[in-house]
């Protein structure tokens, strides 16, 4: 497989678990998606306006979990471990159907999500993967804390 082409999962994969903050039993089904879809969460417990795109612009709360929200107010939280699994496995495109407002915590890591993705396999797509190219150094500092990113020649 090429790291330059987009990828999705080969088949649907489902799992259930307990949400960390709400304590609800949550069902999740990850489905393949067409190229250039991105990662899209779909709250199947809501009637309409239930798709939430995993985009940094949609992050509304990064305290104790990552919460994203769409323009209609639908939100999903505790997405960070599943997103880490998508990144680690090279998944660019997927639909994540969930029947609650939070992704289950599973064992507290991304391993259950990685295992689920690997159990169905990865499908290489024909579209080229999109990359962010850093053109100049950016640094943010808050007291002694800082983060910096620089271009790579």
C-alpha positions in Angstrom: 0.0 0.0 0.0 1.1 3.5 -0.8 1.2 6.2 1.9 0.3 8.7 -0.9 -3.2 7.4 -1.6 -6.3 7.7 0.5 -7.7 4.7 2.5 -10.9 3.5 4.0 -11.9 0.2 5.7 -12.9 -2.8 3.6 -16.1 -3.6 5.5 -18.4 -2.4 8.3 -17.1 -3.1 11.8 -19.2 -2.7 14.9 -18.4 -2.6 18.6 -20.0 -1.5 21.9 -18.7 -0.1 25.1 -19.4 2.2 28.0 -19.1 6.0 27.6 -16.6 7.4 30.1 -18.4 10.6 31.1 -22.1 9.6 30.7 -21.9 5.9 31.6 -24.1 5.0 28.8 -23.8 1.8 26.8 -22.9 3.0 23.3 -23.0 1.1 20.0 -20.6 2.2 17.1 -20.5 1.0 13.5 -17.6 2.2 11.3 -18.4 2.0 7.6 -16.3 2.6 4.5 -16.5 5.9 2.8 -15.7 7.3 -0.7 -12.5 9.2 -1.3 -12.4 12.8 0.0 -15.2 12.1 2.5 -12.9 12.4 5.5 -14.0 11.1 8.9 -17.7 11.8 9.5 -19.5 10.9 12.7 -23.2 10.3 12.3 -25.4 10.4 15.5 -28.1 7.8 14.6 -29.9 8.7 17.8 -30.8 12.1 16.3 -33.3 12.5 13.6 -31.7 15.1 11.3 -28.6 17.3 11.0 -26.7 14.5 12.6 -23.5 14.4 10.7 -20.4 15.9 12.4 -17.2 16.2 10.3 -14.0 15.5 12.2 -12.3 18.8 11.5 -10.2 21.0 13.8 -12.7 23.8 13.1 -15.5 21.8 14.7 -13.6 21.3 18.0 -15.6 23.1 20.7 -14.2 21.6 23.9 -10.8 20.0 24.5 -11.1 19.6 28.3 -11.0 16.0 29.6 -12.0 14.9 26.1 -12.3 16.2 22.5 -15.8 17.3 21.6 -16.8 18.3 18.1 -20.0 19.9 16.9 -21.7 20.6 13.6 -23.4 23.9 12.6 -26.8 22.6 13.8 -25.5 21.9 17.3 -25.2 18.1 17.1 -22.0 17.0 19.0 -20.0 13.9 19.7 -17.3 13.7 22.4 -14.4 11.5 23.4 -13.3 11.0 19.8 -9.6 11.2 20.4 -8.7 7.5 20.8 -10.8 6.5 17.7 -9.2 9.4 15.7 -5.8 8.2 16.8 -6.6 4.7 15.6 -7.7 6.1 12.2 -4.5 8.1 12.0 -2.3 5.2 13.0 -3.9 2.9 10.5 -3.8 5.4 7.7 -7.6 5.7 7.4 -8.6 8.9 5.6 -12.3 8.2 4.9 -15.0 6.6 7.1 -18.5 7.0 8.5 -18.8 6.4 12.2 -22.4 5.7 13.2 -23.0 6.1 17.0 -26.2 5.9 19.0 -25.1 8.4 21.8 -23.3 11.7 22.3 -20.0 10.0 23.2 -17.6 7.4 21.8 -17.1 4.5 24.3 -13.8 4.5 26.2 -13.1 0.8 25.7 -9.9 0.0 27.6 -8.8 3.7 27.7 -6.5 3.4 24.7 -6.8 3.1 21.0 -6.0 -0.6 20.8 -9.6 -1.8 20.6 -10.3 0.6 17.7 -7.1 -0.5 16.0 -8.0 -4.2 16.4 -11.5 -3.4 15.0 -10.0 -1.7 11.9 -7.5 -4.5 11.3 -10.2 -7.1 11.6 -11.9 -5.9 8.5 -8.8 -4.7 6.6 -7.9 -1.5 4.7 -9.0 -0.6 1.2 -6.6 1.6 -0.8 -8.4 4.2 -2.8 -7.4 5.9 -6.0 -7.4 9.5 -4.8 -4.2 11.1 -3.6 -4.0 11.8 0.1 -4.1 15.5 1.2 -1.2 16.8 3.2 -0.7 20.1 5.0 2.5 21.8 4.0 4.1 24.1 6.6 5.5 27.1 4.8 6.8 29.1 7.7 7.7 28.5 11.4 4.8 28.9 13.8 5.3 29.0 17.6 2.8 29.5 20.4 4.0 30.2 23.9 2.1 30.3 27.2 4.5 31.0 30.1 7.0 28.1 30.1 4.8 26.0 27.8 5.2 26.2 24.0 4.6 24.4 20.7 6.5 25.0 17.5 6.2 23.7 14.0 8.6 24.4 11.1 8.9 23.6 7.4 10.8 20.5 6.3 13.0 21.0 3.3 
